[in-house]
Amino acid sequence: MPTRAERDGPGGDLAPTARGILTSAARTFADRGSAVSMTEIATRSGVGRATLYRHFPTREILLQELQRVAVESVGERLRGADLGALSCPDALDRAVRVVLSVGHEYAVVIHEQVPVPRDVADRLVRDPIRELLARGRAEGLLRSECSLEWLEDMFVGLVQAGLQQIVRRGADLDVTARAVVSAYLEGAGPRHA
């Protein structure tokens, strides 16, 4: 059953009030960590508690909506990044920066391990990444003896580690993105005799 926030807007878009609450909630969680109360989210969003609960009846629903927005944002930014027009190393760098920047904005959904429907994540995020990794393997940039699934697991693991560095330790996004791409290409790149 869709939440009120999902039903309010045309074509699945969020109503302006719900969108504002989510934007403010993401900033609040990023600033203060995951132990933020719904009351604080309402206050920092500039709405009353009744308005917050009308759009997001529970914290769980609020987090699910944040996860949905985060995944859609990554997907939209990956499409806008025009990865296919870039060399593989540049496309990897851009993809990592997209995921890290959005992941940082919505770190609470990672911390709280909010599930996302697999088909949505695949279509919006994993498919463009898989296409990029398949191209890298076909061009000899990535190890041919590794399955595409293995290359993807390595990529996701390093990006998640980079995100943890940013969120938990305050690492610089640019420095972290370069380190992730460098480590990935060194580990997943072809072995030289």
Secondary structure, DSSP 8 states (H G I E B T S, - for coil): ---HHHHHSGGG---HHHHHHHHHHHHHHHHH-S---HHHHHHHHTS-HHHHHHH-SSHHHHHHHHHHHHHHHHHHHHHHTTGGGS-HHHHHHHHHHHHHHHHHHTHHHHHTT----HHHHIIIIIHHHHHHHHHHHHTTSS-TTS-HHHHHHHHHHHHHHHHHHHHHH---HHHHHHHHHHHHHHHHS----
